[in-house]
Amino acid sequence: MTKPAPRAPTAALDRSVDAYLAYLATSRGLSRNTLDAYGRDLAALAEFLGTRGRGDPRAIDADDLVDYLAWLRDRTLAPASVARRFCAARGWLRFLETSGVLSRSPAGAVRSSRLPRRLPRPWTREDVRRLLDAPFAGPGGARDRAMLETLYGAGLRVSELVSLRLPQLNLEAGYLLVIGKGDKERPVPLGVPARDALRGYLEGGARAALLRGRSSPHVFVTARGGAMSRQGFWKLLRRRALALGLPPVSPHRLRHSFATHLLEGGADLRAVQAMLGHADISTTQIYTEVARAKLRELHRRFHPRSKRR
């Protein structure tokens, strides 16, 4: 009988996972519960890799990841759980690539068709209306309103929002010049509510009150005069959503809502792709699936023939 391969020591894997979790805690403002979930998912991956003799992250290849997916499915996990665990693995490997530990992440060679597809979960229009129509008091409130209106009104990534600088705004013409992934620039139109909120913040004295005589090139600043961080924005969004009793929130959920609501209203898919800054149209197409799923659910709930067993 063939003996199983000895389990490789995983100290190098464990150290790199710890470094990734520390990065997530400081740069993305994830909650302790979320970090613990990432830690459990990556510990399971390290255990699996150890049984394959992959004690060093530099030894991992795409075949290991494909087999890891198969192993997860064999455990009869829900598709969403499989996707979440692979997402954690992909994020960790991307971190190792950007940190210089890996020359290239092997996750890029794993076809997306192997993964169960998870649809984005946008807020309803009513949820967004409640968030944006809530009271906003003081200079910080004016800034928060401007940030939320801009995020939803232009469909920005949070990194794009907090890095906005004054020269990128053209409120007279009604657009932003967004600098996205790979430093690619794209013009994005701004609706009237977002323009009004930005004008109120910039021209109504709120930004100046936050700066207190200091200067900053950034549009959105804190009371200390620095640029608003991703973590700071996530905290203010979570605080407002909880106070209003809204569903679980993430900054990216407003971006999902922007795309879904545009397509539900009949917007052209290519136009939405351009506004979102997606390099591949297939990334944008998932939002059409969200709209179709909503229609199917409405049909199931309200059509008399759909209720027959």
N, C-alpha and C positions, 0 to 999 in steps of 0.2 A: 504494500500500500504506500502510495506517495505521501511523504510528509508535507504539510503545508509550509510555505515559505516563511522563514522567520520574520517577525515584525521588526521593521527598521526603527531605530530611535527617531523620535519626532521633535527633538529639542529645537532644531533649526526652524521647523514649521511652527512650533509653538511661539517662538520668539517673534517670527514675522507676523503671526496672527495678533499677538499682543501689541505690536507696533501699529498694525492696521486699526485695531479697536481704539487705541489712544488717539490716532488721527481722526477717527470718526467722532470721538467725544469732543475734541477741541475744534474741529473745523466745520462740523455739520450740526452740532448741538443736539445729538440724538439723546433720547431719554435713557435712563438706566435700564428700563425693561427692554427697550429696543436693542441696546448694546448687549444685554445678556442673551437675547435671542440670536444676534449675530454670533456671539461667542459660542453658543451651543451648536449652531449650524456648522461653524468652522472647526470646532473640536471634532464633530462627527466626520468631517472631511479629512482632517489630519489623521484620525483613526483609520479611515479607509485607505488613505495613501500609505500609511505605515505598513499595512498588511501587504501592500504591493512593492515594498522595498523603497518607497519614495520618501526618505527622511529629510531631503533637502528640496526646497521649492524649485530650485533650478533643474531638478530632474523630472519635473512634471511635464507631461505632454498631452496632446489632445485626446489620445486614446484613453488615458487615465480618466479624463473628464467624461468621455462617452460612457465608459464602464461605470463611473460614479452615478451617472444618470440612470443607467440600467439597474444598478444596485438600489437606488432610491425607489424606483418603480416596483422592484421585486418586493419591497417592504409594504406595498399597497398604500403608499402615502397618497393623499389627495393631490391632484394636479397643481393646485395653488401652493402646496407645501413643497413639492418638487421644484417648482419655479422659484420659490423664495430661497430655497437652499442653494440652488445653482446661481441665483443672483448674488448671494453672499460670496460664493466662490469666485464669481467673475469680478466682483468689486475688489476683493482681496488681491487677485492676480493683477488687476489693472493698477492697483496701488504699488505692487512690487515692480511693475514695469516702469511706472513714473518715478519710482524711487531708485531705479537703476539696478535693482537686484536681478530682474529678468530683462533680457534684450527685447523680448516680445511675449505678451500673454498668450498662452496656448488656448485660452477660451475663445479667442477670435476665430479659431479654426473649427469650432463646434457649430454646426448649422443650426439656425434658429428653429428649423422645422422639427428638431429633436426635442424641443422644449414645449411643454403645454403652454398655450397662449393665455395670458391673463389680461382681460380688458381693463382699461383705465376706469376709475370710478369718479366721474365728475360730480360736482354738486348740482342740485337742481337750480333752475333760475330763481326760484323763491328763496332758497338758501343763500344764494349770492346776493339777492336783493336785501335780505335781512342783514347780512354782513356789511354791505356798503351803505345802507340807509341808517345804520345805528349812529347814535351821537358820538362825536369826536371832539373832545374838549382840549383847549390850550394849544400851544405850539407843537407839542408832541402828537396831539390828536390830528392836527392839520397835516403833519408829515405822514402819519399812519394812513389817513384817508387817501392822500396822494399816492402812497406806495401801493395800496390795495387796488385803487382804481386803475393805476398804471399796469399792475401785474395782470389783472383780469382784462382790462381794455386792450392790451397789446399782446397778451399771451407770452410774456417773457419768462425765461428761466430766472430763478432767484439770483443766480450769480450775475446775470445780465442786469437785473434790477438794481442790486446794491452797488454795482460798479458804474452805474450811469454817471456821466460828468455833464456839466452845464452845456458845453458846446454840442453835445449830442441831441439837445432839445431844440425843436423848431415849433413852438406852440402856435405861432402865427400861421404857418402852413399846415399845422396839425399832424406832425409825424415825429418819430424818434429815429435816430440813426443808431441801431443796435449793433454792438460788437459781440458776436457769438462765438461758438466753438471754432478753434483754429484761427481766431482773430478775423473771421469773415464778417464783413459789414452787410447789414440789410436795413432798408428803410421800412418802418412799420407805422401804419396810420394810427392816430389817436382819436378816439371819439370825444364828443363834447364833455361828458362827465369827467373823463380823465384829464382833459385839458383844463377844465374849470378847477378841479382839485389841485392840479399842479400850479396853476396861477394863484390860487388862494394860498398855497404853501409858500411859493417863491416871492410873490408880490405883496402878500398880505402881512408880511413881517414875521411869520412863524420860523422860517429858516434862519433869519437874522437873529431872532431871539434865542434860538438854540446855539448859534455860533458865538454870541456875546462878544462881538468885535474881532473874532478870529476869522481866518480865511480858509476855504476848502474848495477844491475843484469839484467835489462830489455833490450830486443833487441831494441825496438823502443823508443827513448828518444826525449825530446823537447830541445830547446835552453837553457832552465833553468836547464837542467840536470835531470828532473823528467821523469817518464814514460808517454808516450802518453796516453791520456784519450780517452774514447769512444766519448765524446763530441768533443774533438779536432780533432779526425780522421773524424768524421762526417762533421765537418766544412771544412776540407781540401778537402774531397771528393766532397762536394757540390760545393765548389769554382771552382774546376777543371772541373766538369761536366758543370757548367754554362758557363765557359769560352769557352768550346768546343761546346756549343749548343746541348748537349746531353739530352735525355729524363730525366724526374724527377728521382732523384736518392735517394737510401738509401743504407747503407752498406750491408744490407741483400740481396739487389738485385744482387750483385755480387756473393753471395753464391747461389742464385737461378740460376744464369747464369752458374755457375760451374756445377751444377747438371744437368741442362737441356742440356747443350752442350755435356756433357759426354754421356748421354743417347741417344741423337740424333746421336752420333757417334758410337753407338752400345755397350756401356759399360754394364756390368752385373749389374742388379739392386741391388743385394746383396753387390757387391763391392762398389757401390755408397753409399749404406746405411752405410757401415763400415767407409768410408771416411768422411761422414757427421756426424757420431756419433749419428745416430737416433736409439733409443731403439726399435722402432716399424717399421716394414717394410712398414706399411700403410702410414706412414709419408713421406717416400721416394717415394711411388707409385704415389703421386700427380704429380710428375715431368714427369711421363710417360703420364699423361693426358695432360700436357702442350705440349709435343711433338706431341701427336695425334691431339690436337686442331690446332696446326700449320699446320699439314698435311691436315686437313679438310679445313682450310682456303685457302691453296695453291690450293687444288682441286677445291674449289668453284670459285676461281678467274681465273684459267687458263684452266680448262677442258671445252671443247666446250659444252658438254651436261649439265654441271652444270649451264650454263647461261640461259637455257631455263626456261620460266615462266610457 
